[in-house]
Amino acid sequence: MINEQLYTAINQQVTEEYAAAYIYRHLANEMDALSFPGLCEWFAAQAAEECEHALKFAKHLIDRGERVCPHPIEIDAPKIAGPLEAFKAALEHEKKVSEQIRTITRLADEVGDLESRPLLNWFLNEQIEEESTVGEIVDQLELVGADGSGLLRIDARLAGRPVPNPAAAE
């Protein structure tokens, strides 16, 4: 049996991952409205990846004999005016998720739940990659500023990102 506090934290993380998907889908819609199809694709793929993450946490609970009971998603969708604001919002959200994963990892260590460590280690590494990737895009957007050709090059570069298949997480 999984520790009750750890179960609650992982179960909450399922909801947090779906909330992240909602935010990324919102950012995709915003980029689409601003005529940045590549950025729209990138955020849409990120939304699908967050659903995949939710399923990884859910599968861990189910494999350990627990039920998944997601909570209502309460989100204030970020208001953005352009790509830089969108990616800054994404970076702040990734930092928040990283801290959530670290908190769950500390709890798993505290209660001696070794079985959760492989999953949590995967997520710790994933969050390093997520923050690095989004941070790099923020840096590039800051570099090009309002230069239309620079923005269009970034848009083209981020287009065509493969969309993960959430069913593969099962």
Phi and psi in radians as a Rosetta constraint file:
Dihedral C 1 N 2 CA 2 C 2 CIRCULARHARMONIC -1.514 0.35
Dihedral N 2 CA 2 C 2 N 3 CIRCULARHARMONIC 2.501 0.35
Dihedral C 2 N 3 CA 3 C 3 CIRCULARHARMONIC -0.972 0.35
Dihedral N 3 CA 3 C 3 N 4 CIRCULARHARMONIC 2.426 0.35
Dihedral C 3 N 4 CA 4 C 4 CIRCULARHARMONIC -1.068 0.35
Dihedral N 4 CA 4 C 4 N 5 CIRCULARHARMONIC -0.740 0.35
Dihedral C 4 N 5 CA 5 C 5 CIRCULARHARMONIC -1.107 0.35
Dihedral N 5 CA 5 C 5 N 6 CIRCULARHARMONIC -0.733 0.35
Dihedral C 5 N 6 CA 6 C 6 CIRCULARHARMONIC -1.180 0.35
Dihedral N 6 CA 6 C 6 N 7 CIRCULARHARMONIC -0.727 0.35
Dihedral C 6 N 7 CA 7 C 7 CIRCULARHARMONIC -0.980 0.35
Dihedral N 7 CA 7 C 7 N 8 CIRCULARHARMONIC -0.830 0.35
Dihedral C 7 N 8 CA 8 C 8 CIRCULARHARMONIC -1.061 0.35
Dihedral N 8 CA 8 C 8 N 9 CIRCULARHARMONIC -0.747 0.35
Dihedral C 8 N 9 CA 9 C 9 CIRCULARHARMONIC -1.158 0.35
Dihedral N 9 CA 9 C 9 N 10 CIRCULARHARMONIC -0.760 0.35
Dihedral C 9 N 10 CA 10 C 10 CIRCULARHARMONIC -1.196 0.35
Dihedral N 10 CA 10 C 10 N 11 CIRCULARHARMONIC -0.718 0.35
Dihedral C 10 N 11 CA 11 C 11 CIRCULARHARMONIC -1.048 0.35
Dihedral N 11 CA 11 C 11 N 12 CIRCULARHARMONIC -0.725 0.35
Dihedral C 11 N 12 CA 12 C 12 CIRCULARHARMONIC -1.123 0.35
Dihedral N 12 CA 12 C 12 N 13 CIRCULARHARMONIC -0.601 0.35
Dihedral C 12 N 13 CA 13 C 13 CIRCULARHARMONIC -1.168 0.35
Dihedral N 13 CA 13 C 13 N 14 CIRCULARHARMONIC -0.516 0.35
Dihedral C 13 N 14 CA 14 C 14 CIRCULARHARMONIC -1.001 0.35
Dihedral N 14 CA 14 C 14 N 15 CIRCULARHARMONIC -0.834 0.35
Dihedral C 14 N 15 CA 15 C 15 CIRCULARHARMONIC -1.103 0.35
Dihedral N 15 CA 15 C 15 N 16 CIRCULARHARMONIC -0.731 0.35
Dihedral C 15 N 16 CA 16 C 16 CIRCULARHARMONIC -1.082 0.35
Dihedral N 16 CA 16 C 16 N 17 CIRCULARHARMONIC -0.654 0.35
Dihedral C 16 N 17 CA 17 C 17 CIRCULARHARMONIC -1.200 0.35
Dihedral N 17 CA 17 C 17 N 18 CIRCULARHARMONIC -0.679 0.35
Dihedral C 17 N 18 CA 18 C 18 CIRCULARHARMONIC -1.176 0.35
Dihedral N 18 CA 18 C 18 N 19 CIRCULARHARMONIC -0.612 0.35
Dihedral C 18 N 19 CA 19 C 19 CIRCULARHARMONIC -1.097 0.35
Dihedral N 19 CA 19 C 19 N 20 CIRCULARHARMONIC -0.702 0.35
Dihedral C 19 N 20 CA 20 C 20 CIRCULARHARMONIC -1.087 0.35
Dihedral N 20 CA 20 C 20 N 21 CIRCULARHARMONIC -0.705 0.35
Dihedral C 20 N 21 CA 21 C 21 CIRCULARHARMONIC -1.076 0.35
Dihedral N 21 CA 21 C 21 N 22 CIRCULARHARMONIC -0.711 0.35
Dihedral C 21 N 22 CA 22 C 22 CIRCULARHARMONIC -1.078 0.35
Dihedral N 22 CA 22 C 22 N 23 CIRCULARHARMONIC -0.793 0.35
Dihedral C 22 N 23 CA 23 C 23 CIRCULARHARMONIC -1.094 0.35
Dihedral N 23 CA 23 C 23 N 24 CIRCULARHARMONIC -0.805 0.35
Dihedral C 23 N 24 CA 24 C 24 CIRCULARHARMONIC -1.134 0.35
Dihedral N 24 CA 24 C 24 N 25 CIRCULARHARMONIC -0.631 0.35
Dihedral C 24 N 25 CA 25 C 25 CIRCULARHARMONIC -1.135 0.35
Dihedral N 25 CA 25 C 25 N 26 CIRCULARHARMONIC -0.700 0.35
Dihedral C 25 N 26 CA 26 C 26 CIRCULARHARMONIC -1.050 0.35
Dihedral N 26 CA 26 C 26 N 27 CIRCULARHARMONIC -0.793 0.35
Dihedral C 26 N 27 CA 27 C 27 CIRCULARHARMONIC -1.127 0.35
Dihedral N 27 CA 27 C 27 N 28 CIRCULARHARMONIC -0.622 0.35
Dihedral C 27 N 28 CA 28 C 28 CIRCULARHARMONIC -1.070 0.35
Dihedral N 28 CA 28 C 28 N 29 CIRCULARHARMONIC -0.786 0.35
Dihedral C 28 N 29 CA 29 C 29 CIRCULARHARMONIC -1.069 0.35
Dihedral N 29 CA 29 C 29 N 30 CIRCULARHARMONIC -0.714 0.35
Dihedral C 29 N 30 CA 30 C 30 CIRCULARHARMONIC -1.110 0.35
Dihedral N 30 CA 30 C 30 N 31 CIRCULARHARMONIC -0.731 0.35
Dihedral C 30 N 31 CA 31 C 31 CIRCULARHARMONIC -1.175 0.35
Dihedral N 31 CA 31 C 31 N 32 CIRCULARHARMONIC -0.635 0.35
Dihedral C 31 N 32 CA 32 C 32 CIRCULARHARMONIC -1.095 0.35
Dihedral N 32 CA 32 C 32 N 33 CIRCULARHARMONIC -0.756 0.35
Dihedral C 32 N 33 CA 33 C 33 CIRCULARHARMONIC -1.120 0.35
Dihedral N 33 CA 33 C 33 N 34 CIRCULARHARMONIC -0.489 0.35
Dihedral C 33 N 34 CA 34 C 34 CIRCULARHARMONIC -1.602 0.35
Dihedral N 34 CA 34 C 34 N 35 CIRCULARHARMONIC 0.132 0.35
Dihedral C 34 N 35 CA 35 C 35 CIRCULARHARMONIC 1.140 0.35
Dihedral N 35 CA 35 C 35 N 36 CIRCULARHARMONIC 0.736 0.35
Dihedral C 35 N 36 CA 36 C 36 CIRCULARHARMONIC -2.034 0.35
Dihedral N 36 CA 36 C 36 N 37 CIRCULARHARMONIC 1.394 0.35
Dihedral C 36 N 37 CA 37 C 37 CIRCULARHARMONIC -1.095 0.35
Dihedral N 37 CA 37 C 37 N 38 CIRCULARHARMONIC -0.581 0.35
Dihedral C 37 N 38 CA 38 C 38 CIRCULARHARMONIC -1.187 0.35
Dihedral N 38 CA 38 C 38 N 39 CIRCULARHARMONIC -0.744 0.35
Dihedral C 38 N 39 CA 39 C 39 CIRCULARHARMONIC -1.165 0.35
Dihedral N 39 CA 39 C 39 N 40 CIRCULARHARMONIC -0.646 0.35
Dihedral C 39 N 40 CA 40 C 40 CIRCULARHARMONIC -1.029 0.35
Dihedral N 40 CA 40 C 40 N 41 CIRCULARHARMONIC -0.825 0.35
Dihedral C 40 N 41 CA 41 C 41 CIRCULARHARMONIC -1.069 0.35
Dihedral N 41 CA 41 C 41 N 42 CIRCULARHARMONIC -0.732 0.35
Dihedral C 41 N 42 CA 42 C 42 CIRCULARHARMONIC -1.075 0.35
Dihedral N 42 CA 42 C 42 N 43 CIRCULARHARMONIC -0.840 0.35
Dihedral C 42 N 43 CA 43 C 43 CIRCULARHARMONIC -1.166 0.35
Dihedral N 43 CA 43 C 43 N 44 CIRCULARHARMONIC -0.632 0.35
Dihedral C 43 N 44 CA 44 C 44 CIRCULARHARMONIC -1.119 0.35
Dihedral N 44 CA 44 C 44 N 45 CIRCULARHARMONIC -0.725 0.35
Dihedral C 44 N 45 CA 45 C 45 CIRCULARHARMONIC -1.139 0.35
Dihedral N 45 CA 45 C 45 N 46 CIRCULARHARMONIC -0.654 0.35
Dihedral C 45 N 46 CA 46 C 46 CIRCULARHARMONIC -1.126 0.35
Dihedral N 46 CA 46 C 46 N 47 CIRCULARHARMONIC -0.678 0.35
Dihedral C 46 N 47 CA 47 C 47 CIRCULARHARMONIC -1.059 0.35
Dihedral N 47 CA 47 C 47 N 48 CIRCULARHARMONIC -0.768 0.35
Dihedral C 47 N 48 CA 48 C 48 CIRCULARHARMONIC -1.116 0.35
Dihedral N 48 CA 48 C 48 N 49 CIRCULARHARMONIC -0.661 0.35
Dihedral C 48 N 49 CA 49 C 49 CIRCULARHARMONIC -1.125 0.35
Dihedral N 49 CA 49 C 49 N 50 CIRCULARHARMONIC -0.645 0.35
Dihedral C 49 N 50 CA 50 C 50 CIRCULARHARMONIC -1.156 0.35
Dihedral N 50 CA 50 C 50 N 51 CIRCULARHARMONIC -0.621 0.35
Dihedral C 50 N 51 CA 51 C 51 CIRCULARHARMONIC -1.109 0.35
Dihedral N 51 CA 51 C 51 N 52 CIRCULARHARMONIC -0.684 0.35
Dihedral C 51 N 52 CA 52 C 52 CIRCULARHARMONIC -1.054 0.35
Dihedral N 52 CA 52 C 52 N 53 CIRCULARHARMONIC -0.716 0.35
Dihedral C 52 N 53 CA 53 C 53 CIRCULARHARMONIC -1.124 0.35
Dihedral N 53 CA 53 C 53 N 54 CIRCULARHARMONIC -0.736 0.35
Dihedral C 53 N 54 CA 54 C 54 CIRCULARHARMONIC -1.023 0.35
Dihedral N 54 CA 54 C 54 N 55 CIRCULARHARMONIC -0.734 0.35
Dihedral C 54 N 55 CA 55 C 55 CIRCULARHARMONIC -1.166 0.35
Dihedral N 55 CA 55 C 55 N 56 CIRCULARHARMONIC -0.580 0.35
Dihedral C 55 N 56 CA 56 C 56 CIRCULARHARMONIC -1.098 0.35
Dihedral N 56 CA 56 C 56 N 57 CIRCULARHARMONIC -0.799 0.35
Dihedral C 56 N 57 CA 57 C 57 CIRCULARHARMONIC -1.130 0.35
Dihedral N 57 CA 57 C 57 N 58 CIRCULARHARMONIC -0.746 0.35
Dihedral C 57 N 58 CA 58 C 58 CIRCULARHARMONIC -1.078 0.35
Dihedral N 58 CA 58 C 58 N 59 CIRCULARHARMONIC -0.776 0.35
Dihedral C 58 N 59 CA 59 C 59 CIRCULARHARMONIC -1.066 0.35
Dihedral N 59 CA 59 C 59 N 60 CIRCULARHARMONIC -0.688 0.35
Dihedral C 59 N 60 CA 60 C 60 CIRCULARHARMONIC -1.043 0.35
Dihedral N 60 CA 60 C 60 N 61 CIRCULARHARMONIC -0.790 0.35
Dihedral C 60 N 61 CA 61 C 61 CIRCULARHARMONIC -1.119 0.35
Dihedral N 61 CA 61 C 61 N 62 CIRCULARHARMONIC -0.801 0.35
Dihedral C 61 N 62 CA 62 C 62 CIRCULARHARMONIC -1.091 0.35
Dihedral N 62 CA 62 C 62 N 63 CIRCULARHARMONIC -0.758 0.35
Dihedral C 62 N 63 CA 63 C 63 CIRCULARHARMONIC -1.081 0.35
Dihedral N 63 CA 63 C 63 N 64 CIRCULARHARMONIC -0.403 0.35
Dihedral C 63 N 64 CA 64 C 64 CIRCULARHARMONIC -1.717 0.35
Dihedral N 64 CA 64 C 64 N 65 CIRCULARHARMONIC 0.236 0.35
Dihedral C 64 N 65 CA 65 C 65 CIRCULARHARMONIC 1.449 0.35
Dihedral N 65 CA 65 C 65 N 66 CIRCULARHARMONIC 0.302 0.35
Dihedral C 65 N 66 CA 66 C 66 CIRCULARHARMONIC -1.858 0.35
Dihedral N 66 CA 66 C 66 N 67 CIRCULARHARMONIC 2.799 0.35
Dihedral C 66 N 67 CA 67 C 67 CIRCULARHARMONIC -1.670 0.35
Dihedral N 67 CA 67 C 67 N 68 CIRCULARHARMONIC 2.602 0.35
Dihedral C 67 N 68 CA 68 C 68 CIRCULARHARMONIC -1.714 0.35
Dihedral N 68 CA 68 C 68 N 69 CIRCULARHARMONIC 2.147 0.35
Dihedral C 68 N 69 CA 69 C 69 CIRCULARHARMONIC -2.227 0.35
Dihedral N 69 CA 69 C 69 N 70 CIRCULARHARMONIC 1.412 0.35
Dihedral C 69 N 70 CA 70 C 70 CIRCULARHARMONIC -1.071 0.35
Dihedral N 70 CA 70 C 70 N 71 CIRCULARHARMONIC 2.652 0.35
Dihedral C 70 N 71 CA 71 C 71 CIRCULARHARMONIC -1.696 0.35
Dihedral N 71 CA 71 C 71 N 72 CIRCULARHARMONIC 2.851 0.35
Dihedral C 71 N 72 CA 72 C 72 CIRCULARHARMONIC -1.041 0.35
Dihedral N 72 CA 72 C 72 N 73 CIRCULARHARMONIC 2.527 0.35
Dihedral C 72 N 73 CA 73 C 73 CIRCULARHARMONIC -1.594 0.35
Dihedral N 73 CA 73 C 73 N 74 CIRCULARHARMONIC 2.126 0.35
Dihedral C 73 N 74 CA 74 C 74 CIRCULARHARMONIC -2.058 0.35
Dihedral N 74 CA 74 C 74 N 75 CIRCULARHARMONIC 1.988 0.35
Dihedral C 74 N 75 CA 75 C 75 CIRCULARHARMONIC -2.421 0.35
Dihedral N 75 CA 75 C 75 N 76 CIRCULARHARMONIC 2.443 0.35
Dihedral C 75 N 76 CA 76 C 76 CIRCULARHARMONIC -1.783 0.35
Dihedral N 76 CA 76 C 76 N 77 CIRCULARHARMONIC 1.824 0.35
Dihedral C 76 N 77 CA 77 C 77 CIRCULARHARMONIC -1.072 0.35
Dihedral N 77 CA 77 C 77 N 78 CIRCULARHARMONIC 2.302 0.35
Dihedral C 77 N 78 CA 78 C 78 CIRCULARHARMONIC -1.114 0.35
Dihedral N 78 CA 78 C 78 N 79 CIRCULARHARMONIC 2.447 0.35
Dihedral C 78 N 79 CA 79 C 79 CIRCULARHARMONIC -1.628 0.35
Dihedral N 79 CA 79 C 79 N 80 CIRCULARHARMONIC 2.173 0.35
Dihedral C 79 N 80 CA 80 C 80 CIRCULARHARMONIC -2.295 0.35
Dihedral N 80 CA 80 C 80 N 81 CIRCULARHARMONIC 2.686 0.35
Dihedral C 80 N 81 CA 81 C 81 CIRCULARHARMONIC -1.937 0.35
Dihedral N 81 CA 81 C 81 N 82 CIRCULARHARMONIC -0.224 0.35
Dihedral C 81 N 82 CA 82 C 82 CIRCULARHARMONIC -2.957 0.35
Dihedral N 82 CA 82 C 82 N 83 CIRCULARHARMONIC -3.126 0.35
Dihedral C 82 N 83 CA 83 C 83 CIRCULARHARMONIC -1.017 0.35
Dihedral N 83 CA 83 C 83 N 84 CIRCULARHARMONIC -0.733 0.35
Dihedral C 83 N 84 CA 84 C 84 CIRCULARHARMONIC -1.073 0.35
Dihedral N 84 CA 84 C 84 N 85 CIRCULARHARMONIC -0.801 0.35
Dihedral C 84 N 85 CA 85 C 85 CIRCULARHARMONIC -1.087 0.35
Dihedral N 85 CA 85 C 85 N 86 CIRCULARHARMONIC -0.664 0.35
Dihedral C 85 N 86 CA 86 C 86 CIRCULARHARMONIC -1.099 0.35
Dihedral N 86 CA 86 C 86 N 87 CIRCULARHARMONIC -0.801 0.35
Dihedral C 86 N 87 CA 87 C 87 CIRCULARHARMONIC -1.299 0.35
Dihedral N 87 CA 87 C 87 N 88 CIRCULARHARMONIC -0.514 0.35
Dihedral C 87 N 88 CA 88 C 88 CIRCULARHARMONIC -1.152 0.35
Dihedral N 88 CA 88 C 88 N 89 CIRCULARHARMONIC -0.708 0.35
Dihedral C 88 N 89 CA 89 C 89 CIRCULARHARMONIC -1.094 0.35
Dihedral N 89 CA 89 C 89 N 90 CIRCULARHARMONIC -0.707 0.35
Dihedral C 89 N 90 CA 90 C 90 CIRCULARHARMONIC -1.121 0.35
Dihedral N 90 CA 90 C 90 N 91 CIRCULARHARMONIC -0.726 0.35
Dihedral C 90 N 91 CA 91 C 91 CIRCULARHARMONIC -1.122 0.35
Dihedral N 91 CA 91 C 91 N 92 CIRCULARHARMONIC -0.766 0.35
Dihedral C 91 N 92 CA 92 C 92 CIRCULARHARMONIC -1.078 0.35
Dihedral N 92 CA 92 C 92 N 93 CIRCULARHARMONIC -0.685 0.35
Dihedral C 92 N 93 CA 93 C 93 CIRCULARHARMONIC -1.153 0.35
Dihedral N 93 CA 93 C 93 N 94 CIRCULARHARMONIC -0.721 0.35
Dihedral C 93 N 94 CA 94 C 94 CIRCULARHARMONIC -1.105 0.35
Dihedral N 94 CA 94 C 94 N 95 CIRCULARHARMONIC -0.658 0.35
Dihedral C 94 N 95 CA 95 C 95 CIRCULARHARMONIC -1.104 0.35
Dihedral N 95 CA 95 C 95 N 96 CIRCULARHARMONIC -0.681 0.35
Dihedral C 95 N 96 CA 96 C 96 CIRCULARHARMONIC -1.097 0.35
Dihedral N 96 CA 96 C 96 N 97 CIRCULARHARMONIC -0.807 0.35
Dihedral C 96 N 97 CA 97 C 97 CIRCULARHARMONIC -1.102 0.35
Dihedral N 97 CA 97 C 97 N 98 CIRCULARHARMONIC -0.699 0.35
Dihedral C 97 N 98 CA 98 C 98 CIRCULARHARMONIC -1.011 0.35
Dihedral N 98 CA 98 C 98 N 99 CIRCULARHARMONIC -0.762 0.35
Dihedral C 98 N 99 CA 99 C 99 CIRCULARHARMONIC -1.170 0.35
Dihedral N 99 CA 99 C 99 N 100 CIRCULARHARMONIC -0.638 0.35
Dihedral C 99 N 100 CA 100 C 100 CIRCULARHARMONIC -1.072 0.35
Dihedral N 100 CA 100 C 100 N 101 CIRCULARHARMONIC -0.754 0.35
Dihedral C 100 N 101 CA 101 C 101 CIRCULARHARMONIC -1.151 0.35
Dihedral N 101 CA 101 C 101 N 102 CIRCULARHARMONIC -0.743 0.35
Dihedral C 101 N 102 CA 102 C 102 CIRCULARHARMONIC -1.070 0.35
Dihedral N 102 CA 102 C 102 N 103 CIRCULARHARMONIC -0.693 0.35
Dihedral C 102 N 103 CA 103 C 103 CIRCULARHARMONIC -1.103 0.35
Dihedral N 103 CA 103 C 103 N 104 CIRCULARHARMONIC -0.773 0.35
Dihedral C 103 N 104 CA 104 C 104 CIRCULARHARMONIC -1.122 0.35
Dihedral N 104 CA 104 C 104 N 105 CIRCULARHARMONIC -0.701 0.35
Dihedral C 104 N 105 CA 105 C 105 CIRCULARHARMONIC -1.107 0.35
Dihedral N 105 CA 105 C 105 N 106 CIRCULARHARMONIC -0.769 0.35
Dihedral C 105 N 106 CA 106 C 106 CIRCULARHARMONIC -1.054 0.35
Dihedral N 106 CA 106 C 106 N 107 CIRCULARHARMONIC -0.721 0.35
Dihedral C 106 N 107 CA 107 C 107 CIRCULARHARMONIC -1.124 0.35
Dihedral N 107 CA 107 C 107 N 108 CIRCULARHARMONIC -0.766 0.35
Dihedral C 107 N 108 CA 108 C 108 CIRCULARHARMONIC -1.046 0.35
Dihedral N 108 CA 108 C 108 N 109 CIRCULARHARMONIC -0.727 0.35
Dihedral C 108 N 109 CA 109 C 109 CIRCULARHARMONIC -1.136 0.35
Dihedral N 109 CA 109 C 109 N 110 CIRCULARHARMONIC -0.740 0.35
Dihedral C 109 N 110 CA 110 C 110 CIRCULARHARMONIC -1.062 0.35
Dihedral N 110 CA 110 C 110 N 111 CIRCULARHARMONIC -0.700 0.35
Dihedral C 110 N 111 CA 111 C 111 CIRCULARHARMONIC -1.621 0.35
Dihedral N 111 CA 111 C 111 N 112 CIRCULARHARMONIC 0.028 0.35
Dihedral C 111 N 112 CA 112 C 112 CIRCULARHARMONIC 1.245 0.35
Dihedral N 112 CA 112 C 112 N 113 CIRCULARHARMONIC 0.575 0.35
Dihedral C 112 N 113 CA 113 C 113 CIRCULARHARMONIC -1.581 0.35
Dihedral N 113 CA 113 C 113 N 114 CIRCULARHARMONIC 1.510 0.35
Dihedral C 113 N 114 CA 114 C 114 CIRCULARHARMONIC -1.189 0.35
Dihedral N 114 CA 114 C 114 N 115 CIRCULARHARMONIC -0.496 0.35
Dihedral C 114 N 115 CA 115 C 115 CIRCULARHARMONIC -1.147 0.35
Dihedral N 115 CA 115 C 115 N 116 CIRCULARHARMONIC -0.426 0.35
Dihedral C 115 N 116 CA 116 C 116 CIRCULARHARMONIC -1.472 0.35
Dihedral N 116 CA 116 C 116 N 117 CIRCULARHARMONIC -0.264 0.35
Dihedral C 116 N 117 CA 117 C 117 CIRCULARHARMONIC -1.065 0.35
Dihedral N 117 CA 117 C 117 N 118 CIRCULARHARMONIC -0.760 0.35
Dihedral C 117 N 118 CA 118 C 118 CIRCULARHARMONIC -0.997 0.35
Dihedral N 118 CA 118 C 118 N 119 CIRCULARHARMONIC -0.783 0.35
Dihedral C 118 N 119 CA 119 C 119 CIRCULARHARMONIC -1.083 0.35
Dihedral N 119 CA 119 C 119 N 120 CIRCULARHARMONIC -0.835 0.35
Dihedral C 119 N 120 CA 120 C 120 CIRCULARHARMONIC -1.187 0.35
Dihedral N 120 CA 120 C 120 N 121 CIRCULARHARMONIC -0.638 0.35
Dihedral C 120 N 121 CA 121 C 121 CIRCULARHARMONIC -1.096 0.35
Dihedral N 121 CA 121 C 121 N 122 CIRCULARHARMONIC -0.704 0.35
Dihedral C 121 N 122 CA 122 C 122 CIRCULARHARMONIC -1.026 0.35
Dihedral N 122 CA 122 C 122 N 123 CIRCULARHARMONIC -0.794 0.35
Dihedral C 122 N 123 CA 123 C 123 CIRCULARHARMONIC -1.192 0.35
Dihedral N 123 CA 123 C 123 N 124 CIRCULARHARMONIC -0.642 0.35
Dihedral C 123 N 124 CA 124 C 124 CIRCULARHARMONIC -1.043 0.35
Dihedral N 124 CA 124 C 124 N 125 CIRCULARHARMONIC -0.785 0.35
Dihedral C 124 N 125 CA 125 C 125 CIRCULARHARMONIC -1.155 0.35
Dihedral N 125 CA 125 C 125 N 126 CIRCULARHARMONIC -0.712 0.35
Dihedral C 125 N 126 CA 126 C 126 CIRCULARHARMONIC -1.056 0.35
Dihedral N 126 CA 126 C 126 N 127 CIRCULARHARMONIC -0.716 0.35
Dihedral C 126 N 127 CA 127 C 127 CIRCULARHARMONIC -1.183 0.35
Dihedral N 127 CA 127 C 127 N 128 CIRCULARHARMONIC -0.582 0.35
Dihedral C 127 N 128 CA 128 C 128 CIRCULARHARMONIC -1.044 0.35
Dihedral N 128 CA 128 C 128 N 129 CIRCULARHARMONIC -0.815 0.35
Dihedral C 128 N 129 CA 129 C 129 CIRCULARHARMONIC -1.103 0.35
Dihedral N 129 CA 129 C 129 N 130 CIRCULARHARMONIC -0.759 0.35
Dihedral C 129 N 130 CA 130 C 130 CIRCULARHARMONIC -1.076 0.35
Dihedral N 130 CA 130 C 130 N 131 CIRCULARHARMONIC -0.854 0.35
Dihedral C 130 N 131 CA 131 C 131 CIRCULARHARMONIC -1.127 0.35
Dihedral N 131 CA 131 C 131 N 132 CIRCULARHARMONIC -0.683 0.35
Dihedral C 131 N 132 CA 132 C 132 CIRCULARHARMONIC -1.121 0.35
Dihedral N 132 CA 132 C 132 N 133 CIRCULARHARMONIC -0.817 0.35
Dihedral C 132 N 133 CA 133 C 133 CIRCULARHARMONIC -1.082 0.35
Dihedral N 133 CA 133 C 133 N 134 CIRCULARHARMONIC -0.865 0.35
Dihedral C 133 N 134 CA 134 C 134 CIRCULARHARMONIC -1.190 0.35
Dihedral N 134 CA 134 C 134 N 135 CIRCULARHARMONIC -0.671 0.35
Dihedral C 134 N 135 CA 135 C 135 CIRCULARHARMONIC -1.071 0.35
Dihedral N 135 CA 135 C 135 N 136 CIRCULARHARMONIC -0.672 0.35
Dihedral C 135 N 136 CA 136 C 136 CIRCULARHARMONIC -1.121 0.35
Dihedral N 136 CA 136 C 136 N 137 CIRCULARHARMONIC -0.728 0.35
Dihedral C 136 N 137 CA 137 C 137 CIRCULARHARMONIC -1.142 0.35
Dihedral N 137 CA 137 C 137 N 138 CIRCULARHARMONIC -0.722 0.35
Dihedral C 137 N 138 CA 138 C 138 CIRCULARHARMONIC -1.015 0.35
Dihedral N 138 CA 138 C 138 N 139 CIRCULARHARMONIC -0.813 0.35
Dihedral C 138 N 139 CA 139 C 139 CIRCULARHARMONIC -1.007 0.35
Dihedral N 139 CA 139 C 139 N 140 CIRCULARHARMONIC -0.766 0.35
Dihedral C 139 N 140 CA 140 C 140 CIRCULARHARMONIC -1.175 0.35
Dihedral N 140 CA 140 C 140 N 141 CIRCULARHARMONIC -0.700 0.35
Dihedral C 140 N 141 CA 141 C 141 CIRCULARHARMONIC -1.151 0.35
Dihedral N 141 CA 141 C 141 N 142 CIRCULARHARMONIC -0.662 0.35
Dihedral C 141 N 142 CA 142 C 142 CIRCULARHARMONIC -1.141 0.35
Dihedral N 142 CA 142 C 142 N 143 CIRCULARHARMONIC -0.644 0.35
Dihedral C 142 N 143 CA 143 C 143 CIRCULARHARMONIC -1.132 0.35
Dihedral N 143 CA 143 C 143 N 144 CIRCULARHARMONIC -0.768 0.35
Dihedral C 143 N 144 CA 144 C 144 CIRCULARHARMONIC -1.419 0.35
Dihedral N 144 CA 144 C 144 N 145 CIRCULARHARMONIC -0.369 0.35
Dihedral C 144 N 145 CA 145 C 145 CIRCULARHARMONIC 1.020 0.35
Dihedral N 145 CA 145 C 145 N 146 CIRCULARHARMONIC -2.278 0.35
Dihedral C 145 N 146 CA 146 C 146 CIRCULARHARMONIC -1.629 0.35
Dihedral N 146 CA 146 C 146 N 147 CIRCULARHARMONIC 0.183 0.35
Dihedral C 146 N 147 CA 147 C 147 CIRCULARHARMONIC -1.141 0.35
Dihedral N 147 CA 147 C 147 N 148 CIRCULARHARMONIC 1.973 0.35
Dihedral C 147 N 148 CA 148 C 148 CIRCULARHARMONIC -1.028 0.35
Dihedral N 148 CA 148 C 148 N 149 CIRCULARHARMONIC -0.748 0.35
Dihedral C 148 N 149 CA 149 C 149 CIRCULARHARMONIC -1.169 0.35
Dihedral N 149 CA 149 C 149 N 150 CIRCULARHARMONIC -0.614 0.35
Dihedral C 149 N 150 CA 150 C 150 CIRCULARHARMONIC -1.160 0.35
Dihedral N 150 CA 150 C 150 N 151 CIRCULARHARMONIC -0.753 0.35
Dihedral C 150 N 151 CA 151 C 151 CIRCULARHARMONIC -1.093 0.35
Dihedral N 151 CA 151 C 151 N 152 CIRCULARHARMONIC -0.722 0.35
Dihedral C 151 N 152 CA 152 C 152 CIRCULARHARMONIC -1.172 0.35
Dihedral N 152 CA 152 C 152 N 153 CIRCULARHARMONIC -0.594 0.35
Dihedral C 152 N 153 CA 153 C 153 CIRCULARHARMONIC -1.155 0.35
Dihedral N 153 CA 153 C 153 N 154 CIRCULARHARMONIC -0.740 0.35
Dihedral C 153 N 154 CA 154 C 154 CIRCULARHARMONIC -1.111 0.35
Dihedral N 154 CA 154 C 154 N 155 CIRCULARHARMONIC -0.756 0.35
Dihedral C 154 N 155 CA 155 C 155 CIRCULARHARMONIC -1.000 0.35
Dihedral N 155 CA 155 C 155 N 156 CIRCULARHARMONIC -0.802 0.35
Dihedral C 155 N 156 CA 156 C 156 CIRCULARHARMONIC -1.150 0.35
Dihedral N 156 CA 156 C 156 N 157 CIRCULARHARMONIC -0.683 0.35
Dihedral C 156 N 157 CA 157 C 157 CIRCULARHARMONIC -1.154 0.35
Dihedral N 157 CA 157 C 157 N 158 CIRCULARHARMONIC -0.620 0.35
Dihedral C 157 N 158 CA 158 C 158 CIRCULARHARMONIC -1.491 0.35
Dihedral N 158 CA 158 C 158 N 159 CIRCULARHARMONIC -0.132 0.35
Dihedral C 158 N 159 CA 159 C 159 CIRCULARHARMONIC -1.216 0.35
Dihedral N 159 CA 159 C 159 N 160 CIRCULARHARMONIC 2.660 0.35
Dihedral C 159 N 160 CA 160 C 160 CIRCULARHARMONIC 1.390 0.35
Dihedral N 160 CA 160 C 160 N 161 CIRCULARHARMONIC 0.239 0.35
Dihedral C 160 N 161 CA 161 C 161 CIRCULARHARMONIC -1.101 0.35
Dihedral N 161 CA 161 C 161 N 162 CIRCULARHARMONIC 2.272 0.35
Dihedral C 161 N 162 CA 162 C 162 CIRCULARHARMONIC -1.094 0.35
Dihedral N 162 CA 162 C 162 N 163 CIRCULARHARMONIC 2.412 0.35
Dihedral C 162 N 163 CA 163 C 163 CIRCULARHARMONIC -1.542 0.35
Dihedral N 163 CA 163 C 163 N 164 CIRCULARHARMONIC 2.151 0.35
Dihedral C 163 N 164 CA 164 C 164 CIRCULARHARMONIC -1.148 0.35
Dihedral N 164 CA 164 C 164 N 165 CIRCULARHARMONIC 2.696 0.35
Dihedral C 164 N 165 CA 165 C 165 CIRCULARHARMONIC -1.742 0.35
Dihedral N 165 CA 165 C 165 N 166 CIRCULARHARMONIC 1.862 0.35
Dihedral C 165 N 166 CA 166 C 166 CIRCULARHARMONIC -0.987 0.35
Dihedral N 166 CA 166 C 166 N 167 CIRCULARHARMONIC -0.502 0.35
Dihedral C 166 N 167 CA 167 C 167 CIRCULARHARMONIC -1.133 0.35
Dihedral N 167 CA 167 C 167 N 168 CIRCULARHARMONIC -0.405 0.35
Dihedral C 167 N 168 CA 168 C 168 CIRCULARHARMONIC -1.195 0.35
Dihedral N 168 CA 168 C 168 N 169 CIRCULARHARMONIC -0.330 0.35
Dihedral C 168 N 169 CA 169 C 169 CIRCULARHARMONIC -1.295 0.35
Dihedral N 169 CA 169 C 169 N 170 CIRCULARHARMONIC -0.292 0.35
